[in-house]
Amino acid sequence: MSYIKTVVPMKDYRLLMEMKGGSTVIVDISCKLHAMKYAELADEEFFKTATTDGDYVIWGGGRLRLTVNELMEVVLLG
C-alpha cells in the first residue's frame, strides 16, 4: 500500500509530503545533512530531484531512497 501522494522539495532542505490520507507533513532535512545517510542531500540540485513512487521518496532517479518511516523519524526526533 502506498502512503505518499506527492512530494515537493522546498527551500532550506525542507520537503513537503502530501499523504494519501489527506494530511501534509513538512520534513526539515537540514539537521541531518551531516549524517552519512543524508549527506548527498546537501547538494541542493540533487535535493530538488525528489519524487515519490508512493512508498519511498526518491532522489537522483533511485540513487537515494527513503521510506515514510525514515522521514517521520526526522520529524519526530529532529
Biopython code that builds the backbone (N, CA, C, O; Angstrom):
import numpy as np
from Bio.PDB.StructureBuilder import StructureBuilder

atoms = [
    (1, "MET", "N", (0.843, -1.184, 0.000)),
    (1, "MET", "CA", (0.000, 0.000, 0.000)),
    (1, "MET", "C", (0.888, 1.246, 0.000)),
    (1, "MET", "O", (1.832, 1.340, 0.784)),
    (2, "SER", "N", (0.586, 2.182, -0.866)),
    (2, "SER", "CA", (1.370, 3.405, -0.930)),
    (2, "SER", "C", (0.785, 4.451, 0.023)),
    (2, "SER", "O", (-0.423, 4.504, 0.253)),
    (3, "TYR", "N", (1.666, 5.270, 0.563)),
    (3, "TYR", "CA", (1.283, 6.259, 1.562)),
    (3, "TYR", "C", (1.452, 7.697, 1.087)),
    (3, "TYR", "O", (0.700, 8.582, 1.498)),
    (4, "ILE", "N", (2.431, 7.931, 0.228)),
    (4, "ILE", "CA", (2.762, 9.290, -0.188)),
    (4, "ILE", "C", (2.077, 9.598, -1.511)),
    (4, "ILE", "O", (2.230, 8.867, -2.490)),
    (5, "LYS", "N", (1.328, 10.681, -1.527)),
    (5, "LYS", "CA", (0.639, 11.095, -2.759)),
    (5, "LYS", "C", (1.565, 11.967, -3.609)),
    (5, "LYS", "O", (1.756, 11.701, -4.796)),
    (6, "THR", "N", (2.139, 13.008, -2.998)),
    (6, "THR", "CA", (3.072, 13.888, -3.710)),
    (6, "THR", "C", (4.189, 14.310, -2.777)),
    (6, "THR", "O", (4.060, 14.256, -1.554)),
    (7, "VAL", "N", (5.275, 14.728, -3.376)),
    (7, "VAL", "CA", (6.403, 15.265, -2.622)),
    (7, "VAL", "C", (6.922, 16.492, -3.365)),
    (7, "VAL", "O", (7.084, 16.477, -4.585)),
    (8, "VAL", "N", (7.179, 17.556, -2.601)),
    (8, "VAL", "CA", (7.661, 18.806, -3.195)),
    (8, "VAL", "C", (8.887, 19.271, -2.414)),
    (8, "VAL", "O", (8.779, 19.587, -1.229)),
    (9, "PRO", "N", (10.057, 19.316, -3.066)),
    (9, "PRO", "CA", (11.229, 19.867, -2.398)),
    (9, "PRO", "C", (11.070, 21.380, -2.251)),
    (9, "PRO", "O", (10.665, 22.068, -3.189)),
    (10, "MET", "N", (11.395, 21.885, -1.062)),
    (10, "MET", "CA", (11.264, 23.311, -0.768)),
    (10, "MET", "C", (12.638, 23.879, -0.415)),
    (10, "MET", "O", (13.614, 23.137, -0.300)),
    (11, "LYS", "N", (12.705, 25.197, -0.244)),
    (11, "LYS", "CA", (13.986, 25.807, 0.106)),
    (11, "LYS", "C", (14.402, 25.401, 1.524)),
    (11, "LYS", "O", (13.587, 24.937, 2.322)),
    (12, "ASP", "N", (15.677, 25.586, 1.808)),
    (12, "ASP", "CA", (16.254, 25.283, 3.119)),
    (12, "ASP", "C", (16.135, 23.810, 3.479)),
    (12, "ASP", "O", (15.983, 23.461, 4.650)),
    (13, "TYR", "N", (16.205, 22.948, 2.471)),
    (13, "TYR", "CA", (16.206, 21.490, 2.666)),
    (13, "TYR", "C", (14.981, 20.982, 3.408)),
    (13, "TYR", "O", (15.070, 20.098, 4.260)),
    (14, "ARG", "N", (13.842, 21.558, 3.069)),
    (14, "ARG", "CA", (12.568, 21.064, 3.606)),
    (14, "ARG", "C", (11.836, 20.326, 2.494)),
    (14, "ARG", "O", (11.963, 20.652, 1.314)),
    (15, "LEU", "N", (11.078, 19.341, 2.897)),
    (15, "LEU", "CA", (10.352, 18.505, 1.961)),
    (15, "LEU", "C", (8.887, 18.489, 2.377)),
    (15, "LEU", "O", (8.563, 18.139, 3.512)),
    (16, "LEU", "N", (8.010, 18.865, 1.467)),
    (16, "LEU", "CA", (6.566, 18.832, 1.722)),
    (16, "LEU", "C", (6.027, 17.523, 1.167)),
    (16, "LEU", "O", (6.141, 17.249, -0.028)),
    (17, "MET", "N", (5.443, 16.721, 2.040)),
    (17, "MET", "CA", (4.841, 15.459, 1.608)),
    (17, "MET", "C", (3.340, 15.522, 1.843)),
    (17, "MET", "O", (2.885, 15.824, 2.946)),
    (18, "GLU", "N", (2.579, 15.231, 0.795)),
    (18, "GLU", "CA", (1.136, 15.092, 0.929)),
    (18, "GLU", "C", (0.852, 13.599, 0.985)),
    (18, "GLU", "O", (1.237, 12.849, 0.088)),
    (19, "MET", "N", (0.183, 13.183, 2.035)),
    (19, "MET", "CA", (-0.076, 11.771, 2.245)),
    (19, "MET", "C", (-1.411, 11.372, 1.614)),
    (19, "MET", "O", (-2.286, 12.215, 1.414)),
    (20, "LYS", "N", (-1.559, 10.089, 1.304)),
    (20, "LYS", "CA", (-2.789, 9.584, 0.674)),
    (20, "LYS", "C", (-4.012, 9.855, 1.535)),
    (20, "LYS", "O", (-5.106, 10.044, 1.005)),
    (21, "GLY", "N", (-3.847, 9.876, 2.868)),
    (21, "GLY", "CA", (-4.971, 10.120, 3.767)),
    (21, "GLY", "C", (-5.408, 11.568, 3.836)),
    (21, "GLY", "O", (-6.395, 11.887, 4.499)),
    (22, "GLY", "N", (-4.670, 12.472, 3.144)),
    (22, "GLY", "CA", (-5.053, 13.874, 3.110)),
    (22, "GLY", "C", (-4.203, 14.792, 3.974)),
    (22, "GLY", "O", (-4.276, 16.012, 3.824)),
    (23, "SER", "N", (-3.406, 14.241, 4.867)),
    (23, "SER", "CA", (-2.566, 15.093, 5.710)),
    (23, "SER", "C", (-1.298, 15.504, 4.958)),
    (23, "SER", "O", (-0.906, 14.870, 3.978)),
    (24, "THR", "N", (-0.674, 16.571, 5.434)),
    (24, "THR", "CA", (0.593, 17.014, 4.870)),
    (24, "THR", "C", (1.633, 17.061, 5.982)),
    (24, "THR", "O", (1.322, 17.319, 7.145)),
    (25, "VAL", "N", (2.865, 16.807, 5.592)),
    (25, "VAL", "CA", (3.982, 16.803, 6.535)),
    (25, "VAL", "C", (5.116, 17.578, 5.903)),
    (25, "VAL", "O", (5.413, 17.398, 4.722)),
    (26, "ILE", "N", (5.755, 18.444, 6.684)),
    (26, "ILE", "CA", (6.973, 19.113, 6.229)),
    (26, "ILE", "C", (8.134, 18.515, 7.010)),
    (26, "ILE", "O", (8.159, 18.549, 8.240)),
    (27, "VAL", "N", (9.090, 17.969, 6.272)),
    (27, "VAL", "CA", (10.269, 17.352, 6.869)),
    (27, "VAL", "C", (11.448, 18.278, 6.644)),
    (27, "VAL", "O", (11.769, 18.611, 5.503)),
    (28, "ASP", "N", (12.096, 18.697, 7.724)),
    (28, "ASP", "CA", (13.291, 19.547, 7.638)),
    (28, "ASP", "C", (14.510, 18.642, 7.687)),
    (28, "ASP", "O", (14.884, 18.144, 8.749)),
    (29, "ILE", "N", (15.121, 18.434, 6.540)),
    (29, "ILE", "CA", (16.273, 17.542, 6.424)),
    (29, "ILE", "C", (17.569, 18.242, 6.835)),
    (29, "ILE", "O", (18.579, 17.574, 7.056)),
    (30, "SER", "N", (17.559, 19.557, 6.940)),
    (30, "SER", "CA", (18.793, 20.318, 7.153)),
    (30, "SER", "C", (19.579, 19.860, 8.386)),
    (30, "SER", "O", (20.808, 19.917, 8.390)),
    (31, "CYS", "N", (18.887, 19.414, 9.414)),
    (31, "CYS", "CA", (19.574, 18.985, 10.634)),
    (31, "CYS", "C", (20.234, 17.616, 10.476)),
    (31, "CYS", "O", (20.980, 17.196, 11.361)),
    (32, "LYS", "N", (19.981, 16.919, 9.385)),
    (32, "LYS", "CA", (20.525, 15.577, 9.167)),
    (32, "LYS", "C", (21.606, 15.523, 8.087)),
    (32, "LYS", "O", (22.154, 14.452, 7.828)),
    (33, "LEU", "N", (21.918, 16.636, 7.461)),
    (33, "LEU", "CA", (22.836, 16.625, 6.327)),
    (33, "LEU", "C", (24.247, 16.190, 6.702)),
    (33, "LEU", "O", (25.019, 15.794, 5.828)),
    (34, "HIS", "N", (24.597, 16.256, 7.980)),
    (34, "HIS", "CA", (25.924, 15.830, 8.423)),
    (34, "HIS", "C", (26.025, 14.305, 8.531)),
    (34, "HIS", "O", (27.129, 13.760, 8.542)),
    (35, "ALA", "N", (24.891, 13.619, 8.609)),
    (35, "ALA", "CA", (24.877, 12.162, 8.723)),
    (35, "ALA", "C", (25.125, 11.538, 7.347)),
    (35, "ALA", "O", (24.617, 12.029, 6.339)),
    (36, "MET", "N", (25.897, 10.468, 7.309)),
    (36, "MET", "CA", (26.261, 9.840, 6.045)),
    (36, "MET", "C", (25.034, 9.460, 5.209)),
    (36, "MET", "O", (25.044, 9.617, 3.988)),
    (37, "LYS", "N", (24.008, 8.974, 5.846)),
    (37, "LYS", "CA", (22.796, 8.543, 5.149)),
    (37, "LYS", "C", (22.159, 9.676, 4.345)),
    (37, "LYS", "O", (21.571, 9.430, 3.291)),
    (38, "TYR", "N", (22.269, 10.913, 4.831)),
    (38, "TYR", "CA", (21.613, 12.068, 4.208)),
    (38, "TYR", "C", (22.595, 13.008, 3.510)),
    (38, "TYR", "O", (22.174, 14.016, 2.943)),
    (39, "ALA", "N", (23.882, 12.704, 3.537)),
    (39, "ALA", "CA", (24.915, 13.623, 3.060)),
    (39, "ALA", "C", (24.721, 14.060, 1.610)),
    (39, "ALA", "O", (24.961, 15.223, 1.285)),
    (40, "GLU", "N", (24.295, 13.160, 0.740)),
    (40, "GLU", "CA", (24.088, 13.523, -0.669)),
    (40, "GLU", "C", (23.064, 14.630, -0.837)),
    (40, "GLU", "O", (23.111, 15.382, -1.811)),
    (41, "LEU", "N", (22.137, 14.733, 0.107)),
    (41, "LEU", "CA", (21.075, 15.735, 0.008)),
    (41, "LEU", "C", (21.588, 17.151, 0.250)),
    (41, "LEU", "O", (20.863, 18.115, 0.005)),
    (42, "ALA", "N", (22.818, 17.292, 0.724)),
    (42, "ALA", "CA", (23.403, 18.622, 0.918)),
    (42, "ALA", "C", (23.598, 19.345, -0.420)),
    (42, "ALA", "O", (23.667, 20.573, -0.461)),
    (43, "ASP", "N", (23.685, 18.585, -1.501)),
    (43, "ASP", "CA", (23.758, 19.166, -2.838)),
    (43, "ASP", "C", (22.341, 19.624, -3.193)),
    (43, "ASP", "O", (21.452, 18.805, -3.422)),
    (44, "GLU", "N", (22.150, 20.923, -3.235)),
    (44, "GLU", "CA", (20.811, 21.484, -3.423)),
    (44, "GLU", "C", (20.148, 21.013, -4.716)),
    (44, "GLU", "O", (18.945, 20.755, -4.736)),
    (45, "GLU", "N", (20.911, 20.901, -5.776)),
    (45, "GLU", "CA", (20.332, 20.441, -7.047)),
    (45, "GLU", "C", (19.889, 18.983, -6.936)),
    (45, "GLU", "O", (18.851, 18.608, -7.483)),
    (46, "PHE", "N", (20.657, 18.170, -6.242)),
    (46, "PHE", "CA", (20.271, 16.775, -6.022)),
    (46, "PHE", "C", (19.016, 16.711, -5.159)),
    (46, "PHE", "O", (18.109, 15.926, -5.439)),
    (47, "PHE", "N", (18.959, 17.535, -4.109)),
    (47, "PHE", "CA", (17.792, 17.565, -3.227)),
    (47, "PHE", "C", (16.519, 17.878, -4.014)),
    (47, "PHE", "O", (15.460, 17.314, -3.737)),
    (48, "LYS", "N", (16.624, 18.764, -4.979)),
    (48, "LYS", "CA", (15.464, 19.182, -5.773)),
    (48, "LYS", "C", (14.932, 18.091, -6.700)),
    (48, "LYS", "O", (13.864, 18.261, -7.288)),
    (49, "THR", "N", (15.647, 16.978, -6.846)),
    (49, "THR", "CA", (15.189, 15.899, -7.721)),
    (49, "THR", "C", (14.182, 14.978, -7.027)),
    (49, "THR", "O", (13.791, 13.960, -7.598)),
    (50, "ALA", "N", (13.758, 15.316, -5.814)),
    (50, "ALA", "CA", (12.855, 14.456, -5.036)),
    (50, "ALA", "C", (11.558, 14.146, -5.784)),
    (50, "ALA", "O", (10.887, 15.034, -6.309)),
    (51, "THR", "N", (11.238, 12.865, -5.810)),
    (51, "THR", "CA", (9.973, 12.374, -6.353)),
    (51, "THR", "C", (9.488, 11.259, -5.428)),
    (51, "THR", "O", (10.148, 10.943, -4.438)),
    (52, "THR", "N", (8.361, 10.675, -5.740)),
    (52, "THR", "CA", (7.872, 9.545, -4.946)),
    (52, "THR", "C", (7.257, 8.493, -5.848)),
    (52, "THR", "O", (6.751, 8.785, -6.931)),
    (53, "ASP", "N", (7.317, 7.258, -5.368)),
    (53, "ASP", "CA", (6.598, 6.167, -6.024)),
    (53, "ASP", "C", (5.422, 5.731, -5.156)),
    (53, "ASP", "O", (4.776, 4.716, -5.420)),
    (54, "GLY", "N", (5.158, 6.522, -4.111)),
    (54, "GLY", "CA", (4.071, 6.230, -3.195)),
    (54, "GLY", "C", (4.541, 5.593, -1.895)),
    (54, "GLY", "O", (3.936, 5.795, -0.843)),
    (55, "ASP", "N", (5.616, 4.830, -1.972)),
    (55, "ASP", "CA", (6.172, 4.174, -0.787)),
    (55, "ASP", "C", (7.470, 4.826, -0.327)),
    (55, "ASP", "O", (7.772, 4.842, 0.867)),
    (56, "TYR", "N", (8.226, 5.355, -1.257)),
    (56, "TYR", "CA", (9.527, 5.957, -0.971)),
    (56, "TYR", "C", (9.574, 7.377, -1.507)),
    (56, "TYR", "O", (8.856, 7.724, -2.445)),
    (57, "VAL", "N", (10.440, 8.207, -0.893)),
    (57, "VAL", "CA", (10.857, 9.452, -1.522)),
    (57, "VAL", "C", (12.183, 9.101, -2.183)),
    (57, "VAL", "O", (13.073, 8.528, -1.555)),
    (58, "ILE", "N", (12.300, 9.449, -3.449)),
    (58, "ILE", "CA", (13.420, 9.014, -4.276)),
    (58, "ILE", "C", (14.141, 10.234, -4.836)),
    (58, "ILE", "O", (13.514, 11.171, -5.330)),
    (59, "TRP", "N", (15.468, 10.207, -4.750)),
    (59, "TRP", "CA", (16.301, 11.269, -5.308)),
    (59, "TRP", "C", (17.236, 10.671, -6.352)),
    (59, "TRP", "O", (17.651, 9.515, -6.256)),
    (60, "GLY", "N", (17.554, 11.486, -7.348)),
    (60, "GLY", "CA", (18.535, 11.080, -8.351)),
    (60, "GLY", "C", (18.136, 9.849, -9.134)),
    (60, "GLY", "O", (18.984, 9.021, -9.468)),
    (61, "GLY", "N", (16.850, 9.718, -9.431)),
    (61, "GLY", "CA", (16.394, 8.588, -10.221)),
    (61, "GLY", "C", (16.569, 7.240, -9.547)),
    (61, "GLY", "O", (16.647, 6.213, -10.221)),
    (62, "GLY", "N", (16.631, 7.234, -8.227)),
    (62, "GLY", "CA", (16.747, 5.978, -7.485)),
    (62, "GLY", "C", (18.058, 5.824, -6.738)),
    (62, "GLY", "O", (18.259, 4.836, -6.032)),
    (63, "ARG", "N", (18.948, 6.788, -6.887)),
    (63, "ARG", "CA", (20.247, 6.703, -6.205)),
    (63, "ARG", "C", (20.085, 6.736, -4.692)),
    (63, "ARG", "O", (20.849, 6.088, -3.976)),
    (64, "LEU", "N", (19.096, 7.487, -4.191)),
    (64, "LEU", "CA", (18.801, 7.538, -2.760)),
    (64, "LEU", "C", (17.304, 7.369, -2.586)),
    (64, "LEU", "O", (16.509, 8.045, -3.240)),
    (65, "ARG", "N", (16.924, 6.453, -1.691)),
    (65, "ARG", "CA", (15.515, 6.171, -1.422)),
    (65, "ARG", "C", (15.310, 6.136, 0.083)),
    (65, "ARG", "O", (16.045, 5.458, 0.802)),
    (66, "LEU", "N", (14.308, 6.869, 0.557)),
    (66, "LEU", "CA", (13.970, 6.871, 1.980)),
    (66, "LEU", "C", (12.494, 6.538, 2.147)),
    (66, "LEU", "O", (11.653, 7.007, 1.380)),
    (67, "THR", "N", (12.189, 5.732, 3.145)),
    (67, "THR", "CA", (10.803, 5.351, 3.412)),
    (67, "THR", "C", (10.100, 6.450, 4.200)),
    (67, "THR", "O", (10.736, 7.355, 4.740)),
    (68, "VAL", "N", (8.788, 6.354, 4.252)),
    (68, "VAL", "CA", (7.992, 7.265, 5.070)),
    (68, "VAL", "C", (8.460, 7.180, 6.522)),
    (68, "VAL", "O", (8.604, 8.207, 7.185)),
    (69, "ASN", "N", (8.694, 5.980, 7.016)),
    (69, "ASN", "CA", (9.125, 5.812, 8.405)),
    (69, "ASN", "C", (10.447, 6.509, 8.679)),
    (69, "ASN", "O", (10.604, 7.154, 9.716)),
    (70, "GLU", "N", (11.404, 6.386, 7.760)),
    (70, "GLU", "CA", (12.691, 7.065, 7.930)),
    (70, "GLU", "C", (12.515, 8.577, 7.989)),
    (70, "GLU", "O", (13.149, 9.251, 8.801)),
    (71, "LEU", "N", (11.659, 9.102, 7.132)),
    (71, "LEU", "CA", (11.433, 10.552, 7.111)),
    (71, "LEU", "C", (10.636, 11.013, 8.329)),
    (71, "LEU", "O", (10.871, 12.109, 8.838)),
    (72, "MET", "N", (9.717, 10.208, 8.791)),
    (72, "MET", "CA", (8.966, 10.581, 10.000)),
    (72, "MET", "C", (9.871, 10.579, 11.230)),
    (72, "MET", "O", (9.634, 11.351, 12.159)),
    (73, "GLU", "N", (10.886, 9.743, 11.260)),
    (73, "GLU", "CA", (11.863, 9.779, 12.351)),
    (73, "GLU", "C", (12.555, 11.135, 12.405)),
    (73, "GLU", "O", (12.827, 11.658, 13.485)),
    (74, "VAL", "N", (12.838, 11.702, 11.231)),
    (74, "VAL", "CA", (13.463, 13.041, 11.177)),
    (74, "VAL", "C", (12.508, 14.056, 11.796)),
    (74, "VAL", "O", (12.936, 14.936, 12.543)),
    (75, "VAL", "N", (11.223, 13.941, 11.490)),
    (75, "VAL", "CA", (10.228, 14.870, 12.040)),
    (75, "VAL", "C", (10.134, 14.724, 13.550)),
    (75, "VAL", "O", (10.122, 15.719, 14.276)),
    (76, "LEU", "N", (10.068, 13.495, 14.019)),
    (76, "LEU", "CA", (9.835, 13.256, 15.443)),
    (76, "LEU", "C", (11.084, 13.403, 16.296)),
    (76, "LEU", "O", (11.002, 13.884, 17.426)),
    (77, "LEU", "N", (12.241, 12.998, 15.776)),
    (77, "LEU", "CA", (13.462, 13.017, 16.577)),
    (77, "LEU", "C", (14.363, 14.190, 16.274)),
    (77, "LEU", "O", (15.253, 14.518, 17.059)),
    (78, "GLY", "N", (14.134, 14.833, 15.120)),
    (78, "GLY", "CA", (14.921, 16.004, 14.752)),
    (78, "GLY", "C", (16.336, 15.748, 14.477)),
    (78, "GLY", "O", (17.080, 16.676, 14.158)),
]
sb = StructureBuilder()
sb.init_structure("model")
sb.init_model(0)
sb.init_chain("A")
sb.init_seg("    ")
for serial, (resi, resn, name, xyz) in enumerate(atoms, 1):
    if name == "N":
        sb.init_residue(resn, " ", resi, " ")
    sb.init_atom(name, np.array(xyz, "f"), 0.0, 1.0, " ", f" {name:<3s}", serial, name[0])
structure = sb.get_structure()
